[in-house]
Structure formats: C-alpha cells, structure tokens
Amino acid sequence: MSERAFISDQPLDEAVIRAAVGDAAHGATVMFCGIVRDHDGGQAVSALDYRAHPDAQRFLEEIVDRVTAETGLRVAAAHRIGDLRIGDVALFAAASAGHRKEAFDACEHLVEEIKRGVPIWKRQHYADGVSEWVGL
C-alpha cells in the first residue's frame, strides 16, 4: 500500500495524507475532506456504504501518479470503504505547491479524476429505510 494513495476500511488519518505531500519548499498545502452528509437530493440520508472493485487500489495509485506527472506537484489521496456514518470522512485528497493557486487547482483535478476513474460505488441509506446505489 502506498502512503500517497490508499483505500482503507478503517477511519482515515488526515496527518498521513498531509505528510505524504509535505515539502519544505512548498508554501501551500490544500486538503480536500469529503464528509458523509445527512441529505442528498432532498432526502434525509442516515448512512453510506462504499464498496470497491478489487483493482480500485491500483486505479487510485495510477491517478495519483498521473496527476503528479501532469502537475509536477506532490499529491496524495485516501478513500474509505465499508459502512460510514454521517460525519465520517470518505475521502482525503491533498496537493502541495509553492503557491496556493497551483495547490488548489491540483487538488481539485485530483478529486475529479478520483471520482471519474476509481471503481468505488456508494449506496445511500435513507432515513425512510430505503437504500439505493448512487452513480452506477
């Protein structure tokens, strides 16, 4: 498992991701924290269930490597799988750069690529007892 890209069924540690992009020459580190919220599409959400394809780790590593190569910056990401509750962190993504705009842009690009290219699926459990897979 890479320290710059990993999938875990345990709570994610922000400090690990921040350390993976740390560089004394960089004056900006941008962190994205994707948190399970209590609603979606006008419905109350009670919990989420994330499931990953067996190759999801490889896909995440490839995306982190590609964004690193494209931007020339340090980037890292961790995605949680399993049963998550409201307020739990589902995704940490980070980028560090000499200046904030580069770091913000790289972090946003990283998150979009993860959402688009890592085979992790989300099932939302609604307060009314119904559940559905989202974004399949």
MODELLER restraints for C-alpha pairs under 7 A, 6 or more apart:
rsr = mdl.restraints
at = mdl.atoms
rsr.add(forms.Gaussian(group=physical.xy_distance, feature=features.Distance(at['CA:3:A'], at['CA:20:A']), mean=6.38, stdev=0.5))
rsr.add(forms.Gaussian(group=physical.xy_distance, feature=features.Distance(at['CA:4:A'], at['CA:17:A']), mean=6.73, stdev=0.5))
rsr.add(forms.Gaussian(group=physical.xy_distance, feature=features.Distance(at['CA:4:A'], at['CA:20:A']), mean=5.64, stdev=0.5))
rsr.add(forms.Gaussian(group=physical.xy_distance, feature=features.Distance(at['CA:4:A'], at['CA:76:A']), mean=4.36, stdev=0.5))
rsr.add(forms.Gaussian(group=physical.xy_distance, feature=features.Distance(at['CA:4:A'], at['CA:77:A']), mean=6.07, stdev=0.5))
rsr.add(forms.Gaussian(group=physical.xy_distance, feature=features.Distance(at['CA:5:A'], at['CA:60:A']), mean=6.13, stdev=0.5))
rsr.add(forms.Gaussian(group=physical.xy_distance, feature=features.Distance(at['CA:5:A'], at['CA:61:A']), mean=5.27, stdev=0.5))
rsr.add(forms.Gaussian(group=physical.xy_distance, feature=features.Distance(at['CA:5:A'], at['CA:64:A']), mean=6.60, stdev=0.5))
rsr.add(forms.Gaussian(group=physical.xy_distance, feature=features.Distance(at['CA:5:A'], at['CA:76:A']), mean=5.64, stdev=0.5))
rsr.add(forms.Gaussian(group=physical.xy_distance, feature=features.Distance(at['CA:5:A'], at['CA:77:A']), mean=4.95, stdev=0.5))
rsr.add(forms.Gaussian(group=physical.xy_distance, feature=features.Distance(at['CA:5:A'], at['CA:78:A']), mean=5.60, stdev=0.5))
rsr.add(forms.Gaussian(group=physical.xy_distance, feature=features.Distance(at['CA:6:A'], at['CA:57:A']), mean=6.15, stdev=0.5))
rsr.add(forms.Gaussian(group=physical.xy_distance, feature=features.Distance(at['CA:6:A'], at['CA:77:A']), mean=6.72, stdev=0.5))
rsr.add(forms.Gaussian(group=physical.xy_distance, feature=features.Distance(at['CA:6:A'], at['CA:78:A']), mean=4.85, stdev=0.5))
rsr.add(forms.Gaussian(group=physical.xy_distance, feature=features.Distance(at['CA:6:A'], at['CA:79:A']), mean=6.57, stdev=0.5))
rsr.add(forms.Gaussian(group=physical.xy_distance, feature=features.Distance(at['CA:7:A'], at['CA:57:A']), mean=6.07, stdev=0.5))
rsr.add(forms.Gaussian(group=physical.xy_distance, feature=features.Distance(at['CA:7:A'], at['CA:78:A']), mean=5.59, stdev=0.5))
rsr.add(forms.Gaussian(group=physical.xy_distance, feature=features.Distance(at['CA:7:A'], at['CA:79:A']), mean=4.84, stdev=0.5))
rsr.add(forms.Gaussian(group=physical.xy_distance, feature=features.Distance(at['CA:7:A'], at['CA:80:A']), mean=5.67, stdev=0.5))
rsr.add(forms.Gaussian(group=physical.xy_distance, feature=features.Distance(at['CA:7:A'], at['CA:81:A']), mean=7.00, stdev=0.5))
rsr.add(forms.Gaussian(group=physical.xy_distance, feature=features.Distance(at['CA:8:A'], at['CA:79:A']), mean=6.47, stdev=0.5))
rsr.add(forms.Gaussian(group=physical.xy_distance, feature=features.Distance(at['CA:8:A'], at['CA:80:A']), mean=4.96, stdev=0.5))
rsr.add(forms.Gaussian(group=physical.xy_distance, feature=features.Distance(at['CA:8:A'], at['CA:81:A']), mean=6.01, stdev=0.5))
rsr.add(forms.Gaussian(group=physical.xy_distance, feature=features.Distance(at['CA:9:A'], at['CA:80:A']), mean=5.57, stdev=0.5))
rsr.add(forms.Gaussian(group=physical.xy_distance, feature=features.Distance(at['CA:9:A'], at['CA:81:A']), mean=4.91, stdev=0.5))
rsr.add(forms.Gaussian(group=physical.xy_distance, feature=features.Distance(at['CA:9:A'], at['CA:82:A']), mean=5.61, stdev=0.5))
rsr.add(forms.Gaussian(group=physical.xy_distance, feature=features.Distance(at['CA:10:A'], at['CA:80:A']), mean=6.86, stdev=0.5))
rsr.add(forms.Gaussian(group=physical.xy_distance, feature=features.Distance(at['CA:11:A'], at['CA:80:A']), mean=6.98, stdev=0.5))
rsr.add(forms.Gaussian(group=physical.xy_distance, feature=features.Distance(at['CA:12:A'], at['CA:80:A']), mean=6.78, stdev=0.5))
rsr.add(forms.Gaussian(group=physical.xy_distance, feature=features.Distance(at['CA:12:A'], at['CA:89:A']), mean=6.88, stdev=0.5))
rsr.add(forms.Gaussian(group=physical.xy_distance, feature=features.Distance(at['CA:14:A'], at['CA:92:A']), mean=6.88, stdev=0.5))
rsr.add(forms.Gaussian(group=physical.xy_distance, feature=features.Distance(at['CA:17:A'], at['CA:76:A']), mean=6.01, stdev=0.5))
rsr.add(forms.Gaussian(group=physical.xy_distance, feature=features.Distance(at['CA:17:A'], at['CA:77:A']), mean=6.51, stdev=0.5))
rsr.add(forms.Gaussian(group=physical.xy_distance, feature=features.Distance(at['CA:17:A'], at['CA:94:A']), mean=6.73, stdev=0.5))
rsr.add(forms.Gaussian(group=physical.xy_distance, feature=features.Distance(at['CA:18:A'], at['CA:94:A']), mean=6.68, stdev=0.5))
rsr.add(forms.Gaussian(group=physical.xy_distance, feature=features.Distance(at['CA:20:A'], at['CA:76:A']), mean=6.38, stdev=0.5))
rsr.add(forms.Gaussian(group=physical.xy_distance, feature=features.Distance(at['CA:21:A'], at['CA:74:A']), mean=5.03, stdev=0.5))
rsr.add(forms.Gaussian(group=physical.xy_distance, feature=features.Distance(at['CA:21:A'], at['CA:75:A']), mean=5.70, stdev=0.5))
rsr.add(forms.Gaussian(group=physical.xy_distance, feature=features.Distance(at['CA:21:A'], at['CA:76:A']), mean=6.41, stdev=0.5))
rsr.add(forms.Gaussian(group=physical.xy_distance, feature=features.Distance(at['CA:21:A'], at['CA:94:A']), mean=6.95, stdev=0.5))
rsr.add(forms.Gaussian(group=physical.xy_distance, feature=features.Distance(at['CA:21:A'], at['CA:95:A']), mean=6.18, stdev=0.5))
rsr.add(forms.Gaussian(group=physical.xy_distance, feature=features.Distance(at['CA:21:A'], at['CA:96:A']), mean=5.77, stdev=0.5))
rsr.add(forms.Gaussian(group=physical.xy_distance, feature=features.Distance(at['CA:22:A'], at['CA:96:A']), mean=6.72, stdev=0.5))
rsr.add(forms.Gaussian(group=physical.xy_distance, feature=features.Distance(at['CA:25:A'], at['CA:98:A']), mean=6.66, stdev=0.5))
rsr.add(forms.Gaussian(group=physical.xy_distance, feature=features.Distance(at['CA:26:A'], at['CA:96:A']), mean=6.20, stdev=0.5))
rsr.add(forms.Gaussian(group=physical.xy_distance, feature=features.Distance(at['CA:26:A'], at['CA:97:A']), mean=4.87, stdev=0.5))
rsr.add(forms.Gaussian(group=physical.xy_distance, feature=features.Distance(at['CA:26:A'], at['CA:98:A']), mean=4.25, stdev=0.5))
rsr.add(forms.Gaussian(group=physical.xy_distance, feature=features.Distance(at['CA:27:A'], at['CA:97:A']), mean=6.46, stdev=0.5))
rsr.add(forms.Gaussian(group=physical.xy_distance, feature=features.Distance(at['CA:27:A'], at['CA:98:A']), mean=4.98, stdev=0.5))
rsr.add(forms.Gaussian(group=physical.xy_distance, feature=features.Distance(at['CA:27:A'], at['CA:99:A']), mean=5.92, stdev=0.5))
rsr.add(forms.Gaussian(group=physical.xy_distance, feature=features.Distance(at['CA:28:A'], at['CA:96:A']), mean=5.49, stdev=0.5))
rsr.add(forms.Gaussian(group=physical.xy_distance, feature=features.Distance(at['CA:28:A'], at['CA:97:A']), mean=5.42, stdev=0.5))
rsr.add(forms.Gaussian(group=physical.xy_distance, feature=features.Distance(at['CA:28:A'], at['CA:98:A']), mean=5.97, stdev=0.5))
rsr.add(forms.Gaussian(group=physical.xy_distance, feature=features.Distance(at['CA:28:A'], at['CA:99:A']), mean=5.42, stdev=0.5))
rsr.add(forms.Gaussian(group=physical.xy_distance, feature=features.Distance(at['CA:28:A'], at['CA:100:A']), mean=5.07, stdev=0.5))
rsr.add(forms.Gaussian(group=physical.xy_distance, feature=features.Distance(at['CA:28:A'], at['CA:103:A']), mean=6.44, stdev=0.5))
rsr.add(forms.Gaussian(group=physical.xy_distance, feature=features.Distance(at['CA:29:A'], at['CA:94:A']), mean=6.94, stdev=0.5))
rsr.add(forms.Gaussian(group=physical.xy_distance, feature=features.Distance(at['CA:29:A'], at['CA:95:A']), mean=5.70, stdev=0.5))
rsr.add(forms.Gaussian(group=physical.xy_distance, feature=features.Distance(at['CA:29:A'], at['CA:96:A']), mean=4.17, stdev=0.5))
rsr.add(forms.Gaussian(group=physical.xy_distance, feature=features.Distance(at['CA:29:A'], at['CA:97:A']), mean=6.57, stdev=0.5))
rsr.add(forms.Gaussian(group=physical.xy_distance, feature=features.Distance(at['CA:29:A'], at['CA:103:A']), mean=6.27, stdev=0.5))
rsr.add(forms.Gaussian(group=physical.xy_distance, feature=features.Distance(at['CA:30:A'], at['CA:94:A']), mean=5.49, stdev=0.5))
rsr.add(forms.Gaussian(group=physical.xy_distance, feature=features.Distance(at['CA:30:A'], at['CA:95:A']), mean=5.45, stdev=0.5))
rsr.add(forms.Gaussian(group=physical.xy_distance, feature=features.Distance(at['CA:30:A'], at['CA:96:A']), mean=6.29, stdev=0.5))
rsr.add(forms.Gaussian(group=physical.xy_distance, feature=features.Distance(at['CA:30:A'], at['CA:103:A']), mean=5.76, stdev=0.5))
rsr.add(forms.Gaussian(group=physical.xy_distance, feature=features.Distance(at['CA:30:A'], at['CA:104:A']), mean=5.91, stdev=0.5))
rsr.add(forms.Gaussian(group=physical.xy_distance, feature=features.Distance(at['CA:30:A'], at['CA:107:A']), mean=6.65, stdev=0.5))
rsr.add(forms.Gaussian(group=physical.xy_distance, feature=features.Distance(at['CA:31:A'], at['CA:92:A']), mean=6.93, stdev=0.5))
rsr.add(forms.Gaussian(group=physical.xy_distance, feature=features.Distance(at['CA:31:A'], at['CA:93:A']), mean=5.74, stdev=0.5))
rsr.add(forms.Gaussian(group=physical.xy_distance, feature=features.Distance(at['CA:31:A'], at['CA:94:A']), mean=4.41, stdev=0.5))
rsr.add(forms.Gaussian(group=physical.xy_distance, feature=features.Distance(at['CA:31:A'], at['CA:95:A']), mean=6.81, stdev=0.5))
rsr.add(forms.Gaussian(group=physical.xy_distance, feature=features.Distance(at['CA:32:A'], at['CA:92:A']), mean=5.59, stdev=0.5))
rsr.add(forms.Gaussian(group=physical.xy_distance, feature=features.Distance(at['CA:32:A'], at['CA:93:A']), mean=5.06, stdev=0.5))
rsr.add(forms.Gaussian(group=physical.xy_distance, feature=features.Distance(at['CA:32:A'], at['CA:94:A']), mean=6.17, stdev=0.5))
rsr.add(forms.Gaussian(group=physical.xy_distance, feature=features.Distance(at['CA:33:A'], at['CA:89:A']), mean=6.64, stdev=0.5))
rsr.add(forms.Gaussian(group=physical.xy_distance, feature=features.Distance(at['CA:33:A'], at['CA:91:A']), mean=5.81, stdev=0.5))
rsr.add(forms.Gaussian(group=physical.xy_distance, feature=features.Distance(at['CA:33:A'], at['CA:92:A']), mean=4.83, stdev=0.5))
rsr.add(forms.Gaussian(group=physical.xy_distance, feature=features.Distance(at['CA:33:A'], at['CA:93:A']), mean=6.78, stdev=0.5))
rsr.add(forms.Gaussian(group=physical.xy_distance, feature=features.Distance(at['CA:34:A'], at['CA:89:A']), mean=5.76, stdev=0.5))
rsr.add(forms.Gaussian(group=physical.xy_distance, feature=features.Distance(at['CA:34:A'], at['CA:90:A']), mean=5.49, stdev=0.5))
rsr.add(forms.Gaussian(group=physical.xy_distance, feature=features.Distance(at['CA:34:A'], at['CA:91:A']), mean=4.81, stdev=0.5))
rsr.add(forms.Gaussian(group=physical.xy_distance, feature=features.Distance(at['CA:34:A'], at['CA:92:A']), mean=6.40, stdev=0.5))
rsr.add(forms.Gaussian(group=physical.xy_distance, feature=features.Distance(at['CA:35:A'], at['CA:87:A']), mean=5.70, stdev=0.5))
rsr.add(forms.Gaussian(group=physical.xy_distance, feature=features.Distance(at['CA:35:A'], at['CA:88:A']), mean=5.64, stdev=0.5))
rsr.add(forms.Gaussian(group=physical.xy_distance, feature=features.Distance(at['CA:35:A'], at['CA:89:A']), mean=4.49, stdev=0.5))
rsr.add(forms.Gaussian(group=physical.xy_distance, feature=features.Distance(at['CA:35:A'], at['CA:90:A']), mean=5.70, stdev=0.5))
rsr.add(forms.Gaussian(group=physical.xy_distance, feature=features.Distance(at['CA:36:A'], at['CA:85:A']), mean=6.70, stdev=0.5))
rsr.add(forms.Gaussian(group=physical.xy_distance, feature=features.Distance(at['CA:36:A'], at['CA:86:A']), mean=4.96, stdev=0.5))
rsr.add(forms.Gaussian(group=physical.xy_distance, feature=features.Distance(at['CA:36:A'], at['CA:87:A']), mean=5.16, stdev=0.5))
rsr.add(forms.Gaussian(group=physical.xy_distance, feature=features.Distance(at['CA:36:A'], at['CA:88:A']), mean=5.55, stdev=0.5))
rsr.add(forms.Gaussian(group=physical.xy_distance, feature=features.Distance(at['CA:36:A'], at['CA:89:A']), mean=6.40, stdev=0.5))
rsr.add(forms.Gaussian(group=physical.xy_distance, feature=features.Distance(at['CA:36:A'], at['CA:90:A']), mean=6.63, stdev=0.5))
rsr.add(forms.Gaussian(group=physical.xy_distance, feature=features.Distance(at['CA:37:A'], at['CA:86:A']), mean=5.48, stdev=0.5))
rsr.add(forms.Gaussian(group=physical.xy_distance, feature=features.Distance(at['CA:37:A'], at['CA:87:A']), mean=6.27, stdev=0.5))
rsr.add(forms.Gaussian(group=physical.xy_distance, feature=features.Distance(at['CA:38:A'], at['CA:44:A']), mean=5.81, stdev=0.5))
rsr.add(forms.Gaussian(group=physical.xy_distance, feature=features.Distance(at['CA:38:A'], at['CA:45:A']), mean=4.72, stdev=0.5))
rsr.add(forms.Gaussian(group=physical.xy_distance, feature=features.Distance(at['CA:38:A'], at['CA:46:A']), mean=6.22, stdev=0.5))
rsr.add(forms.Gaussian(group=physical.xy_distance, feature=features.Distance(at['CA:38:A'], at['CA:86:A']), mean=5.87, stdev=0.5))
rsr.add(forms.Gaussian(group=physical.xy_distance, feature=features.Distance(at['CA:39:A'], at['CA:45:A']), mean=4.69, stdev=0.5))
rsr.add(forms.Gaussian(group=physical.xy_distance, feature=features.Distance(at['CA:43:A'], at['CA:126:A']), mean=6.92, stdev=0.5))
rsr.add(forms.Gaussian(group=physical.xy_distance, feature=features.Distance(at['CA:44:A'], at['CA:126:A']), mean=5.68, stdev=0.5))
rsr.add(forms.Gaussian(group=physical.xy_distance, feature=features.Distance(at['CA:44:A'], at['CA:127:A']), mean=5.44, stdev=0.5))
rsr.add(forms.Gaussian(group=physical.xy_distance, feature=features.Distance(at['CA:45:A'], at['CA:124:A']), mean=6.71, stdev=0.5))
rsr.add(forms.Gaussian(group=physical.xy_distance, feature=features.Distance(at['CA:45:A'], at['CA:125:A']), mean=5.81, stdev=0.5))
rsr.add(forms.Gaussian(group=physical.xy_distance, feature=features.Distance(at['CA:45:A'], at['CA:126:A']), mean=4.25, stdev=0.5))
rsr.add(forms.Gaussian(group=physical.xy_distance, feature=features.Distance(at['CA:45:A'], at['CA:127:A']), mean=5.50, stdev=0.5))
rsr.add(forms.Gaussian(group=physical.xy_distance, feature=features.Distance(at['CA:46:A'], at['CA:86:A']), mean=6.66, stdev=0.5))
rsr.add(forms.Gaussian(group=physical.xy_distance, feature=features.Distance(at['CA:46:A'], at['CA:125:A']), mean=5.61, stdev=0.5))
rsr.add(forms.Gaussian(group=physical.xy_distance, feature=features.Distance(at['CA:46:A'], at['CA:126:A']), mean=5.28, stdev=0.5))
rsr.add(forms.Gaussian(group=physical.xy_distance, feature=features.Distance(at['CA:46:A'], at['CA:127:A']), mean=5.20, stdev=0.5))
rsr.add(forms.Gaussian(group=physical.xy_distance, feature=features.Distance(at['CA:47:A'], at['CA:84:A']), mean=5.93, stdev=0.5))
rsr.add(forms.Gaussian(group=physical.xy_distance, feature=features.Distance(at['CA:47:A'], at['CA:85:A']), mean=4.72, stdev=0.5))
rsr.add(forms.Gaussian(group=physical.xy_distance, feature=features.Distance(at['CA:47:A'], at['CA:86:A']), mean=5.93, stdev=0.5))
rsr.add(forms.Gaussian(group=physical.xy_distance, feature=features.Distance(at['CA:47:A'], at['CA:124:A']), mean=6.25, stdev=0.5))
rsr.add(forms.Gaussian(group=physical.xy_distance, feature=features.Distance(at['CA:47:A'], at['CA:125:A']), mean=5.18, stdev=0.5))
rsr.add(forms.Gaussian(group=physical.xy_distance, feature=features.Distance(at['CA:48:A'], at['CA:83:A']), mean=6.01, stdev=0.5))
rsr.add(forms.Gaussian(group=physical.xy_distance, feature=features.Distance(at['CA:48:A'], at['CA:84:A']), mean=5.21, stdev=0.5))
rsr.add(forms.Gaussian(group=physical.xy_distance, feature=features.Distance(at['CA:48:A'], at['CA:85:A']), mean=6.38, stdev=0.5))
rsr.add(forms.Gaussian(group=physical.xy_distance, feature=features.Distance(at['CA:48:A'], at['CA:122:A']), mean=6.64, stdev=0.5))
rsr.add(forms.Gaussian(group=physical.xy_distance, feature=features.Distance(at['CA:48:A'], at['CA:123:A']), mean=5.67, stdev=0.5))
rsr.add(forms.Gaussian(group=physical.xy_distance, feature=features.Distance(at['CA:48:A'], at['CA:124:A']), mean=4.70, stdev=0.5))
rsr.add(forms.Gaussian(group=physical.xy_distance, feature=features.Distance(at['CA:48:A'], at['CA:125:A']), mean=5.88, stdev=0.5))
rsr.add(forms.Gaussian(group=physical.xy_distance, feature=features.Distance(at['CA:49:A'], at['CA:82:A']), mean=5.46, stdev=0.5))
rsr.add(forms.Gaussian(group=physical.xy_distance, feature=features.Distance(at['CA:49:A'], at['CA:83:A']), mean=4.56, stdev=0.5))
rsr.add(forms.Gaussian(group=physical.xy_distance, feature=features.Distance(at['CA:49:A'], at['CA:84:A']), mean=6.07, stdev=0.5))
rsr.add(forms.Gaussian(group=physical.xy_distance, feature=features.Distance(at['CA:49:A'], at['CA:122:A']), mean=5.67, stdev=0.5))
rsr.add(forms.Gaussian(group=physical.xy_distance, feature=features.Distance(at['CA:49:A'], at['CA:123:A']), mean=5.00, stdev=0.5))
rsr.add(forms.Gaussian(group=physical.xy_distance, feature=features.Distance(at['CA:49:A'], at['CA:124:A']), mean=6.49, stdev=0.5))
rsr.add(forms.Gaussian(group=physical.xy_distance, feature=features.Distance(at['CA:50:A'], at['CA:81:A']), mean=4.66, stdev=0.5))
rsr.add(forms.Gaussian(group=physical.xy_distance, feature=features.Distance(at['CA:50:A'], at['CA:82:A']), mean=5.03, stdev=0.5))
rsr.add(forms.Gaussian(group=physical.xy_distance, feature=features.Distance(at['CA:50:A'], at['CA:83:A']), mean=6.55, stdev=0.5))
rsr.add(forms.Gaussian(group=physical.xy_distance, feature=features.Distance(at['CA:50:A'], at['CA:120:A']), mean=6.56, stdev=0.5))
rsr.add(forms.Gaussian(group=physical.xy_distance, feature=features.Distance(at['CA:50:A'], at['CA:121:A']), mean=5.51, stdev=0.5))
rsr.add(forms.Gaussian(group=physical.xy_distance, feature=features.Distance(at['CA:50:A'], at['CA:122:A']), mean=4.59, stdev=0.5))
rsr.add(forms.Gaussian(group=physical.xy_distance, feature=features.Distance(at['CA:50:A'], at['CA:123:A']), mean=6.39, stdev=0.5))
rsr.add(forms.Gaussian(group=physical.xy_distance, feature=features.Distance(at['CA:51:A'], at['CA:81:A']), mean=5.71, stdev=0.5))
rsr.add(forms.Gaussian(group=physical.xy_distance, feature=features.Distance(at['CA:51:A'], at['CA:82:A']), mean=6.21, stdev=0.5))
rsr.add(forms.Gaussian(group=physical.xy_distance, feature=features.Distance(at['CA:51:A'], at['CA:120:A']), mean=5.57, stdev=0.5))
rsr.add(forms.Gaussian(group=physical.xy_distance, feature=features.Distance(at['CA:51:A'], at['CA:121:A']), mean=5.26, stdev=0.5))
rsr.add(forms.Gaussian(group=physical.xy_distance, feature=features.Distance(at['CA:51:A'], at['CA:122:A']), mean=6.60, stdev=0.5))
rsr.add(forms.Gaussian(group=physical.xy_distance, feature=features.Distance(at['CA:52:A'], at['CA:81:A']), mean=6.86, stdev=0.5))
rsr.add(forms.Gaussian(group=physical.xy_distance, feature=features.Distance(at['CA:52:A'], at['CA:119:A']), mean=5.96, stdev=0.5))
rsr.add(forms.Gaussian(group=physical.xy_distance, feature=features.Distance(at['CA:52:A'], at['CA:120:A']), mean=4.28, stdev=0.5))
rsr.add(forms.Gaussian(group=physical.xy_distance, feature=features.Distance(at['CA:52:A'], at['CA:121:A']), mean=6.31, stdev=0.5))
rsr.add(forms.Gaussian(group=physical.xy_distance, feature=features.Distance(at['CA:53:A'], at['CA:119:A']), mean=5.60, stdev=0.5))
rsr.add(forms.Gaussian(group=physical.xy_distance, feature=features.Distance(at['CA:53:A'], at['CA:120:A']), mean=6.36, stdev=0.5))
rsr.add(forms.Gaussian(group=physical.xy_distance, feature=features.Distance(at['CA:56:A'], at['CA:118:A']), mean=5.75, stdev=0.5))
rsr.add(forms.Gaussian(group=physical.xy_distance, feature=features.Distance(at['CA:56:A'], at['CA:119:A']), mean=5.53, stdev=0.5))
rsr.add(forms.Gaussian(group=physical.xy_distance, feature=features.Distance(at['CA:56:A'], at['CA:120:A']), mean=6.87, stdev=0.5))
rsr.add(forms.Gaussian(group=physical.xy_distance, feature=features.Distance(at['CA:59:A'], at['CA:118:A']), mean=5.56, stdev=0.5))
rsr.add(forms.Gaussian(group=physical.xy_distance, feature=features.Distance(at['CA:60:A'], at['CA:114:A']), mean=6.76, stdev=0.5))
rsr.add(forms.Gaussian(group=physical.xy_distance, feature=features.Distance(at['CA:60:A'], at['CA:118:A']), mean=5.90, stdev=0.5))
rsr.add(forms.Gaussian(group=physical.xy_distance, feature=features.Distance(at['CA:63:A'], at['CA:113:A']), mean=6.80, stdev=0.5))
rsr.add(forms.Gaussian(group=physical.xy_distance, feature=features.Distance(at['CA:63:A'], at['CA:114:A']), mean=6.89, stdev=0.5))
rsr.add(forms.Gaussian(group=physical.xy_distance, feature=features.Distance(at['CA:64:A'], at['CA:75:A']), mean=6.41, stdev=0.5))
rsr.add(forms.Gaussian(group=physical.xy_distance, feature=features.Distance(at['CA:64:A'], at['CA:76:A']), mean=6.23, stdev=0.5))
rsr.add(forms.Gaussian(group=physical.xy_distance, feature=features.Distance(at['CA:67:A'], at['CA:110:A']), mean=6.40, stdev=0.5))
rsr.add(forms.Gaussian(group=physical.xy_distance, feature=features.Distance(at['CA:68:A'], at['CA:74:A']), mean=5.90, stdev=0.5))
rsr.add(forms.Gaussian(group=physical.xy_distance, feature=features.Distance(at['CA:68:A'], at['CA:75:A']), mean=6.05, stdev=0.5))
rsr.add(forms.Gaussian(group=physical.xy_distance, feature=features.Distance(at['CA:71:A'], at['CA:106:A']), mean=6.78, stdev=0.5))
rsr.add(forms.Gaussian(group=physical.xy_distance, feature=features.Distance(at['CA:73:A'], at['CA:95:A']), mean=6.90, stdev=0.5))
rsr.add(forms.Gaussian(group=physical.xy_distance, feature=features.Distance(at['CA:73:A'], at['CA:96:A']), mean=6.42, stdev=0.5))
rsr.add(forms.Gaussian(group=physical.xy_distance, feature=features.Distance(at['CA:73:A'], at['CA:97:A']), mean=6.09, stdev=0.5))
rsr.add(forms.Gaussian(group=physical.xy_distance, feature=features.Distance(at['CA:74:A'], at['CA:95:A']), mean=5.63, stdev=0.5))
rsr.add(forms.Gaussian(group=physical.xy_distance, feature=features.Distance(at['CA:74:A'], at['CA:96:A']), mean=5.62, stdev=0.5))
rsr.add(forms.Gaussian(group=physical.xy_distance, feature=features.Distance(at['CA:75:A'], at['CA:94:A']), mean=5.47, stdev=0.5))
rsr.add(forms.Gaussian(group=physical.xy_distance, feature=features.Distance(at['CA:75:A'], at['CA:95:A']), mean=4.30, stdev=0.5))
rsr.add(forms.Gaussian(group=physical.xy_distance, feature=features.Distance(at['CA:75:A'], at['CA:96:A']), mean=6.68, stdev=0.5))
rsr.add(forms.Gaussian(group=physical.xy_distance, feature=features.Distance(at['CA:76:A'], at['CA:93:A']), mean=5.74, stdev=0.5))
rsr.add(forms.Gaussian(group=physical.xy_distance, feature=features.Distance(at['CA:76:A'], at['CA:94:A']), mean=5.33, stdev=0.5))
rsr.add(forms.Gaussian(group=physical.xy_distance, feature=features.Distance(at['CA:76:A'], at['CA:95:A']), mean=6.63, stdev=0.5))
rsr.add(forms.Gaussian(group=physical.xy_distance, feature=features.Distance(at['CA:77:A'], at['CA:92:A']), mean=5.46, stdev=0.5))
rsr.add(forms.Gaussian(group=physical.xy_distance, feature=features.Distance(at['CA:77:A'], at['CA:93:A']), mean=4.21, stdev=0.5))
rsr.add(forms.Gaussian(group=physical.xy_distance, feature=features.Distance(at['CA:77:A'], at['CA:94:A']), mean=6.33, stdev=0.5))
rsr.add(forms.Gaussian(group=physical.xy_distance, feature=features.Distance(at['CA:78:A'], at['CA:91:A']), mean=5.75, stdev=0.5))
rsr.add(forms.Gaussian(group=physical.xy_distance, feature=features.Distance(at['CA:78:A'], at['CA:92:A']), mean=5.28, stdev=0.5))
rsr.add(forms.Gaussian(group=physical.xy_distance, feature=features.Distance(at['CA:78:A'], at['CA:93:A']), mean=6.56, stdev=0.5))
rsr.add(forms.Gaussian(group=physical.xy_distance, feature=features.Distance(at['CA:79:A'], at['CA:90:A']), mean=5.74, stdev=0.5))
rsr.add(forms.Gaussian(group=physical.xy_distance, feature=features.Distance(at['CA:79:A'], at['CA:91:A']), mean=4.53, stdev=0.5))
rsr.add(forms.Gaussian(group=physical.xy_distance, feature=features.Distance(at['CA:79:A'], at['CA:92:A']), mean=6.58, stdev=0.5))
rsr.add(forms.Gaussian(group=physical.xy_distance, feature=features.Distance(at['CA:80:A'], at['CA:90:A']), mean=4.98, stdev=0.5))
rsr.add(forms.Gaussian(group=physical.xy_distance, feature=features.Distance(at['CA:80:A'], at['CA:91:A']), mean=6.30, stdev=0.5))
rsr.add(forms.Gaussian(group=physical.xy_distance, feature=features.Distance(at['CA:93:A'], at['CA:107:A']), mean=6.53, stdev=0.5))
rsr.add(forms.Gaussian(group=physical.xy_distance, feature=features.Distance(at['CA:93:A'], at['CA:111:A']), mean=6.61, stdev=0.5))
rsr.add(forms.Gaussian(group=physical.xy_distance, feature=features.Distance(at['CA:94:A'], at['CA:107:A']), mean=5.61, stdev=0.5))
rsr.add(forms.Gaussian(group=physical.xy_distance, feature=features.Distance(at['CA:95:A'], at['CA:103:A']), mean=5.25, stdev=0.5))
rsr.add(forms.Gaussian(group=physical.xy_distance, feature=features.Distance(at['CA:95:A'], at['CA:106:A']), mean=6.14, stdev=0.5))
rsr.add(forms.Gaussian(group=physical.xy_distance, feature=features.Distance(at['CA:95:A'], at['CA:107:A']), mean=5.21, stdev=0.5))
rsr.add(forms.Gaussian(group=physical.xy_distance, feature=features.Distance(at['CA:96:A'], at['CA:103:A']), mean=5.22, stdev=0.5))
rsr.add(forms.Gaussian(group=physical.xy_distance, feature=features.Distance(at['CA:97:A'], at['CA:103:A']), mean=5.17, stdev=0.5))
rsr.add(forms.Gaussian(group=physical.xy_distance, feature=features.Distance(at['CA:122:A'], at['CA:133:A']), mean=5.72, stdev=0.5))
rsr.add(forms.Gaussian(group=physical.xy_distance, feature=features.Distance(at['CA:122:A'], at['CA:134:A']), mean=5.57, stdev=0.5))
rsr.add(forms.Gaussian(group=physical.xy_distance, feature=features.Distance(at['CA:123:A'], at['CA:131:A']), mean=6.62, stdev=0.5))
rsr.add(forms.Gaussian(group=physical.xy_distance, feature=features.Distance(at['CA:123:A'], at['CA:132:A']), mean=5.33, stdev=0.5))
rsr.add(forms.Gaussian(group=physical.xy_distance, feature=features.Distance(at['CA:123:A'], at['CA:133:A']), mean=4.08, stdev=0.5))
rsr.add(forms.Gaussian(group=physical.xy_distance, feature=features.Distance(at['CA:123:A'], at['CA:134:A']), mean=5.85, stdev=0.5))
rsr.add(forms.Gaussian(group=physical.xy_distance, feature=features.Distance(at['CA:124:A'], at['CA:131:A']), mean=5.41, stdev=0.5))
rsr.add(forms.Gaussian(group=physical.xy_distance, feature=features.Distance(at['CA:124:A'], at['CA:132:A']), mean=5.49, stdev=0.5))
rsr.add(forms.Gaussian(group=physical.xy_distance, feature=features.Distance(at['CA:124:A'], at['CA:133:A']), mean=6.31, stdev=0.5))
rsr.add(forms.Gaussian(group=physical.xy_distance, feature=features.Distance(at['CA:124:A'], at['CA:134:A']), mean=6.96, stdev=0.5))
rsr.add(forms.Gaussian(group=physical.xy_distance, feature=features.Distance(at['CA:125:A'], at['CA:131:A']), mean=4.30, stdev=0.5))
rsr.add(forms.Gaussian(group=physical.xy_distance, feature=features.Distance(at['CA:125:A'], at['CA:132:A']), mean=6.82, stdev=0.5))
